[in-house]
Amino acid sequence: MLQHFLLEKKRLSHYAVLWGSSLPKHLA
């Protein structure tokens, strides 16, 4: 259960980085 949570957290942070890096392009 804990390992699944950590994997999910890692995946979410990966998406957050992708979204955060693509956001300025949308605003520009």
N, CA, C and O atoms as CSV, one atom per row, in Angstrom:
chain,resi,resn,atom,element,x,y,z
A,1,MET,N,N,0.838,-1.204,0.000
A,1,MET,CA,C,0.000,0.000,0.000
A,1,MET,C,C,0.873,1.255,0.000
A,1,MET,O,O,0.662,2.177,-0.788
A,2,LEU,N,N,1.859,1.270,0.902
A,2,LEU,CA,C,2.726,2.441,0.989
A,2,LEU,C,C,3.536,2.609,-0.290
A,2,LEU,O,O,3.729,3.725,-0.772
A,3,GLN,N,N,4.011,1.484,-0.837
A,3,GLN,CA,C,4.808,1.552,-2.059
A,3,GLN,C,C,3.962,2.101,-3.206
A,3,GLN,O,O,4.450,2.879,-4.026
A,4,HIS,N,N,2.704,1.696,-3.260
A,4,HIS,CA,C,1.802,2.187,-4.300
A,4,HIS,C,C,1.607,3.695,-4.160
A,4,HIS,O,O,1.560,4.422,-5.153
A,5,PHE,N,N,1.495,4.152,-2.919
A,5,PHE,CA,C,1.319,5.576,-2.656
A,5,PHE,C,C,2.544,6.365,-3.114
A,5,PHE,O,O,2.417,7.442,-3.696
A,6,LEU,N,N,3.732,5.816,-2.846
A,6,LEU,CA,C,4.970,6.491,-3.251
A,6,LEU,C,C,5.087,6.536,-4.770
A,6,LEU,O,O,5.515,7.539,-5.340
A,7,LEU,N,N,4.702,5.440,-5.417
A,7,LEU,CA,C,4.738,5.416,-6.881
A,7,LEU,C,C,3.784,6.459,-7.444
A,7,LEU,O,O,4.121,7.177,-8.386
A,8,GLU,N,N,2.606,6.535,-6.869
A,8,GLU,CA,C,1.591,7.486,-7.312
A,8,GLU,C,C,2.082,8.913,-7.108
A,8,GLU,O,O,1.867,9.779,-7.957
A,9,LYS,N,N,2.745,9.155,-5.976
A,9,LYS,CA,C,3.268,10.486,-5.678
A,9,LYS,C,C,4.354,10.867,-6.686
A,9,LYS,O,O,4.422,12.009,-7.141
A,10,LYS,N,N,5.203,9.892,-7.027
A,10,LYS,CA,C,6.268,10.147,-7.986
A,10,LYS,C,C,5.680,10.476,-9.356
A,10,LYS,O,O,6.153,11.371,-10.056
A,11,ARG,N,N,4.628,9.723,-9.723
A,11,ARG,CA,C,3.992,9.943,-11.018
A,11,ARG,C,C,3.318,11.316,-11.060
A,11,ARG,O,O,3.382,12.018,-12.069
A,12,LEU,N,N,2.673,11.688,-9.955
A,12,LEU,CA,C,2.009,12.984,-9.898
A,12,LEU,C,C,3.010,14.125,-9.981
A,12,LEU,O,O,2.765,15.120,-10.662
A,13,SER,N,N,4.138,13.987,-9.291
A,13,SER,CA,C,5.150,15.043,-9.326
A,13,SER,C,C,5.740,15.139,-10.728
A,13,SER,O,O,6.107,16.227,-11.171
A,14,HIS,N,N,5.835,14.012,-11.427
A,14,HIS,CA,C,6.344,14.010,-12.802
A,14,HIS,C,C,5.383,14.789,-13.697
A,14,HIS,O,O,5.814,15.595,-14.522
A,15,TYR,N,N,4.089,14.549,-13.534
A,15,TYR,CA,C,3.091,15.277,-14.315
A,15,TYR,C,C,3.102,16.761,-13.960
A,15,TYR,O,O,2.926,17.614,-14.830
A,16,ALA,N,N,3.310,17.064,-12.685
A,16,ALA,CA,C,3.340,18.456,-12.249
A,16,ALA,C,C,4.501,19.194,-12.906
A,16,ALA,O,O,4.366,20.351,-13.304
A,17,VAL,N,N,5.645,18.515,-13.018
A,17,VAL,CA,C,6.809,19.130,-13.665
A,17,VAL,C,C,6.527,19.348,-15.148
A,17,VAL,O,O,6.843,20.402,-15.700
A,18,LEU,N,N,5.930,18.341,-15.788
A,18,LEU,CA,C,5.607,18.470,-17.211
A,18,LEU,C,C,4.620,19.612,-17.431
A,18,LEU,O,O,4.798,20.428,-18.335
A,19,TRP,N,N,3.575,19.667,-16.600
A,19,TRP,CA,C,2.555,20.696,-16.721
A,19,TRP,C,C,3.147,22.075,-16.445
A,19,TRP,O,O,2.844,23.045,-17.140
A,20,GLY,N,N,4.000,22.147,-15.413
A,20,GLY,CA,C,4.616,23.414,-15.041
A,20,GLY,C,C,5.553,23.928,-16.128
A,20,GLY,O,O,5.661,25.137,-16.333
A,21,SER,N,N,6.233,23.014,-16.827
A,21,SER,CA,C,7.174,23.440,-17.857
A,21,SER,C,C,6.449,23.809,-19.148
A,21,SER,O,O,6.976,24.572,-19.957
A,22,SER,N,N,5.243,23.271,-19.348
A,22,SER,CA,C,4.501,23.577,-20.568
A,22,SER,C,C,3.595,24.792,-20.380
A,22,SER,O,O,3.127,25.374,-21.359
A,23,LEU,N,N,3.348,25.174,-19.143
A,23,LEU,CA,C,2.445,26.285,-18.856
A,23,LEU,C,C,2.936,27.617,-19.440
A,23,LEU,O,O,2.144,28.303,-20.088
A,24,PRO,N,N,4.197,28.016,-19.245
A,24,PRO,CA,C,4.667,29.289,-19.802
A,24,PRO,C,C,4.484,29.372,-21.310
A,24,PRO,O,O,4.244,30.458,-21.836
A,25,LYS,N,N,4.591,28.244,-22.023
A,25,LYS,CA,C,4.412,28.259,-23.476
A,25,LYS,C,C,2.976,28.625,-23.837
A,25,LYS,O,O,2.732,29.320,-24.823
A,26,HIS,N,N,2.024,28.147,-23.024
A,26,HIS,CA,C,0.618,28.452,-23.286
A,26,HIS,C,C,0.328,29.924,-23.005
A,26,HIS,O,O,-0.490,30.541,-23.688
A,27,LEU,N,N,0.996,30.482,-22.002
A,27,LEU,CA,C,0.751,31.875,-21.630
A,27,LEU,C,C,1.461,32.837,-22.566
A,27,LEU,O,O,1.007,33.967,-22.747
A,28,ALA,N,N,2.565,32.412,-23.161
A,28,ALA,CA,C,3.358,33.291,-24.009
A,28,ALA,C,C,2.604,33.653,-25.289
A,28,ALA,O,O,3.126,34.391,-26.125
